[in-house]
Amino acid sequence: MDSMPGEYRTCVLTRRLKLHGVVETMSEQVPEVREAFRALDQQLPDRMQPFAREGWRILSNSHSIYNGILIVTLLLGR
């Protein structure tokens, strides 16, 4: 059995959604949310590089949208 990491940290990435006008449903937000995820995914290797050098790795993640901001939270462990 693998041993569990002894230290934990969180890393939070955010991206403001660029929604034009009022949207009535969540499905109207899908293209912009998809693009925001894509942008954060492209930034992730650069953002994780300093952590990876110190032995941190991503254990889990979660995401939410609050007030027009996509929030991605990463649980790191080493």
C-alpha positions as CSV (number, residue, x, y, z in Angstrom):
1,M,0.0,0.0,0.0
2,D,1.3,3.5,-0.9
3,S,1.9,5.7,2.0
4,M,-0.2,8.9,2.3
5,P,1.5,12.2,2.0
6,G,2.5,13.9,5.3
7,E,1.9,17.5,4.3
8,Y,-1.0,19.2,2.4
9,R,-1.6,22.5,0.7
10,T,-4.2,24.1,-1.5
11,C,-3.7,26.0,-4.7
12,V,-6.5,28.1,-6.0
13,L,-6.8,29.2,-9.6
14,T,-9.5,31.7,-10.7
15,R,-10.7,33.1,-14.0
16,R,-13.4,35.7,-14.6
17,L,-16.1,34.5,-17.0
18,K,-16.7,37.0,-19.9
19,L,-20.4,36.7,-20.2
20,H,-22.0,39.4,-22.3
21,G,-25.5,40.5,-21.2
22,V,-27.8,38.5,-18.9
23,V,-27.8,34.8,-19.2
24,E,-31.0,32.9,-18.3
25,T,-29.7,29.4,-18.0
26,M,-26.5,27.6,-17.1
27,S,-26.4,26.0,-20.6
28,E,-25.9,29.5,-22.0
29,Q,-22.7,29.8,-20.0
30,V,-21.2,26.5,-21.3
31,P,-19.0,27.9,-24.1
32,E,-17.4,30.5,-21.8
33,V,-17.0,28.1,-18.9
34,R,-15.4,25.6,-21.3
35,E,-13.0,28.3,-22.5
36,A,-12.1,29.3,-18.9
37,F,-11.3,25.7,-18.0
38,R,-9.1,25.4,-21.1
39,A,-7.2,28.6,-20.2
40,L,-6.6,27.4,-16.6
41,D,-5.6,23.9,-17.9
42,Q,-2.9,25.6,-20.1
43,Q,-1.6,27.6,-17.2
44,L,-1.5,24.6,-14.8
45,P,1.9,23.2,-15.8
46,D,3.6,26.6,-15.3
47,R,1.7,27.2,-12.0
48,M,2.6,23.7,-10.7
49,Q,6.3,23.9,-11.6
50,P,7.5,25.5,-8.3
51,F,5.4,23.1,-6.3
52,A,6.6,20.1,-8.3
53,R,10.3,21.1,-7.6
54,E,9.5,20.8,-3.9
55,G,7.8,17.4,-4.3
56,W,4.2,18.5,-4.2
57,R,1.6,16.7,-6.4
58,I,-2.1,17.1,-7.1
59,L,-4.2,14.8,-5.0
60,S,-7.6,16.1,-5.9
61,N,-9.5,19.1,-7.3
62,S,-12.8,20.8,-7.2
63,H,-14.4,23.7,-9.0
64,S,-17.2,26.1,-8.7
65,I,-18.6,29.2,-10.3
66,Y,-19.3,32.1,-7.9
67,N,-20.4,35.6,-9.0
68,G,-19.1,35.1,-12.5
69,I,-15.7,33.7,-11.4
70,L,-14.6,30.1,-12.1
71,I,-12.7,28.9,-9.0
72,V,-10.6,25.7,-9.3
73,T,-9.1,24.4,-6.0
74,L,-6.3,21.9,-6.0
75,L,-5.4,19.8,-3.0
76,L,-1.6,19.2,-3.0
77,G,0.3,16.6,-1.0
78,R,3.9,15.5,-0.4
